[in-house]
Amino acid sequence: MLIATKSSRIDISEEKKTKSIAKIFSKNIKLGNSLFLKGELGVGKTTFIKHLINFIQIANSQPITEVTSPTFNLVNEYQIDALILKHYDLYRINNEKELISIGLFEDNSKQITLIEWPELIKNNKIKNIIDLYFEYDENYNSRFLTISSNKKISFLDEFK
């Protein structure tokens, strides 16, 4: 039986907090995990991914590379030693056929999958999902992150 888990709302108004959360994820994320990053434009999704990938590169003694949003290419792939990370940005996707053509539903058990704008996926065939909800406060002065999954995430307590 799956246990729903959810973090408290974490204030990520300062980028150093986003960076520290990405560092924790980099040490705990596993092959086959898919991160669904949800939130408005500019709220911090790509910044989180940049830090996450860079921390994984550092941990594997690899040079830090530039990490940008694949808004126009739709997917960026990073190979860090034997590890493959695929970073999808579905903002410009118009239909399910496009999702299939970019390989989104291929076997992801031997990679880490990062998906911005996953709300566009209608027939979800992706497993091991961790949802990251990025949001602004009502005045757009502060940003917050809530993390949830339908499986127990043992490292959620580190975010409190």
Protein Blocks (a to p, Z undefined) as FASTA:
>chain_A
ZZddddddddfkbmklmmmmmmmmmmmpcghiacddeddehilmmmmmmmmmmmmmmmno
pacdddddfklnopacddehjbccddddfklpcbfklmmmnommgcfklcccddehkllp
mblcbehiacddddddfkopaccdddddfbdcfklmmmZZ
